[in-house]
Amino acid sequence: MIEFINVGKTYPNNVKALQDVNLKIDQGEFVAIIGLSGAGKSTLIRCINRMHDISEGKIIVDNVEVNSLKGKEVRKFRQRIGMIFQSFNLVTRISVLKNVLVSFVPELPYWRKITGIFSKEQKIKALTALDQVGILDKAYVRVDQLSGGQQQRVALARTLAQNPDIILADEPIASLDPVTARQVMDDFKKINRETDMSVIMNIHHVEIALEYADRIIGVKEGQVVYDGKSTEVTDDVLDLIYKGKVEEIQSEAEERYNV
Ligand SMILES: Nc1ncnc2c1ncn2[C@@H]1O[C@H](COP(=O)(O)OP(=O)(O)OP(=O)(O)O)[C@@H](O)[C@H]1O
């Protein structure tokens, strides 16, 4: 379980990206985090694996207080959490298979990862992960010869091979066309169902979030303004999450001055 207790995050420039966030996410949930640009979605996700330190409160992941971890403990903790980015974060000059194998050696220097020798068992695990996301036939192809959707699947396979408890995905479909985006979302859903890995995803496509995630967390100006089942999200809820300051001021003026 992931628990946020009164979590606040203030960046050094004094921007309060998160304020008094309280959440409990059970193992195996598929959660989409939605909200306007700058609402705090990335910050929220990246605090879970300590890519960002929080300023207030506590984050507890399976009884571990994330911010009390030090040095090696952080690296070990991060092995249990896969991270998927909008930009795929792959090494494009090497093969798909090597990119997946890299997940087995997170603590090695970069040059060792690329030149590393891997066991037969590790190769089988990597190939199985590629099979799970439907790109086994691309194992020996260089990543720069793949489409965006295929590259995101490689990133997903790399995360799968790591066998994490939690997958954090920061805008994983933002740079994909609508058809490919759905294929990648299908993969996330399948993995979530078949493996019980939790999926926590930032996403701008509201319809896709509602269709694929079981639970929606709406963030606005650093605060959680909605937390509930995706089937219960109404237009009013979406208004609450997405209505910007400009619209608020405008509608206040309309009400007050009848303009
Ligand atoms: N490294 C940083 N230093 C200072 N301020 C930051 C930093 N990262 C984010 N912020 C600010 O914190 C706030 C929340 O940003 P965050 O990236 O979490 O929002 P977001 O909802 O993910 O936005 P987007 O959808 O555009 O990615 C914004 O005001 C942003 O400008």
The ligand as an SDF file (V2000), in Angstrom:
LIG
                    3D

 31 33  0  0  0  0  0  0  0  0999 V2000
   11.9980   21.3730  -10.3870 N   0  0  0  0  0  0  0  0  0  0  0  0
   11.1050   22.3380  -10.1500 C   0  0  0  0  0  0  0  0  0  0  0  0
   11.4920   23.5110   -9.6050 N   0  0  0  0  0  0  0  0  0  0  0  0
   10.5770   24.4710   -9.3630 C   0  0  0  0  0  0  0  0  0  0  0  0
    9.2610   24.3740   -9.6080 N   0  0  0  0  0  0  0  0  0  0  0  0
    8.8350   23.2460  -10.1690 C   0  0  0  0  0  0  0  0  0  0  0  0
    9.7130   22.1580  -10.4680 C   0  0  0  0  0  0  0  0  0  0  0  0
    8.9990   21.1480  -11.0160 N   0  0  0  0  0  0  0  0  0  0  0  0
    7.7240   21.5890  -11.0570 C   0  0  0  0  0  0  0  0  0  0  0  0
    7.6120   22.8370  -10.5470 N   0  0  0  0  0  0  0  0  0  0  0  0
    6.3740   23.6200  -10.3910 C   0  0  0  0  0  0  0  0  0  0  0  0
    5.5210   22.8840   -9.5320 O   0  0  0  0  0  0  0  0  0  0  0  0
    4.1810   22.9570  -10.0060 C   0  0  0  0  0  0  0  0  0  0  0  0
    3.6530   21.5490  -10.2690 C   0  0  0  0  0  0  0  0  0  0  0  0
    4.4040   21.0210  -11.3850 O   0  0  0  0  0  0  0  0  0  0  0  0
    4.1740   19.5320  -11.9350 P   0  0  0  0  0  0  0  0  0  0  0  0
    5.1900   19.2940  -12.9910 O   0  0  0  0  0  0  0  0  0  0  0  0
    4.1150   18.6000  -10.8040 O   0  0  0  0  0  0  0  0  0  0  0  0
    2.7200   19.6800  -12.5890 O   0  0  0  0  0  0  0  0  0  0  0  0
    1.9570   18.7320  -13.6040 P   0  0  0  0  0  0  0  0  0  0  0  0
    0.5290   18.7040  -13.1670 O   0  0  0  0  0  0  0  0  0  0  0  0
    2.6490   17.4490  -13.7380 O   0  0  0  0  0  0  0  0  0  0  0  0
    2.0760   19.5530  -14.9710 O   0  0  0  0  0  0  0  0  0  0  0  0
    2.1530   19.0350  -16.4970 P   0  0  0  0  0  0  0  0  0  0  0  0
    0.8410   18.3710  -16.7690 O   0  0  0  0  0  0  0  0  0  0  0  0
    2.3280   20.2870  -17.2740 O   0  0  0  0  0  0  0  0  0  0  0  0
    3.3240   18.1020  -16.5790 O   0  0  0  0  0  0  0  0  0  0  0  0
    4.1820   23.8710  -11.2250 C   0  0  0  0  0  0  0  0  0  0  0  0
    3.8690   25.1700  -10.8060 O   0  0  0  0  0  0  0  0  0  0  0  0
    5.6190   23.7890  -11.6990 C   0  0  0  0  0  0  0  0  0  0  0  0
    6.0050   24.9830  -12.3500 O   0  0  0  0  0  0  0  0  0  0  0  0
  1  2  1  0
  2  3  1  0
  2  7  2  0
  3  4  2  0
  4  5  1  0
  5  6  2  0
  6  7  1  0
  6 10  1  0
  7  8  1  0
  8  9  2  0
  9 10  1  0
 10 11  1  0
 11 12  1  0
 11 30  1  0
 12 13  1  0
 13 14  1  0
 13 28  1  0
 14 15  1  0
 15 16  1  0
 16 17  2  0
 16 18  1  0
 16 19  1  0
 19 20  1  0
 20 21  2  0
 20 22  1  0
 20 23  1  0
 23 24  1  0
 24 25  2  0
 24 26  1  0
 24 27  1  0
 28 29  1  0
 28 30  1  0
 30 31  1  0
M  END
$$$$
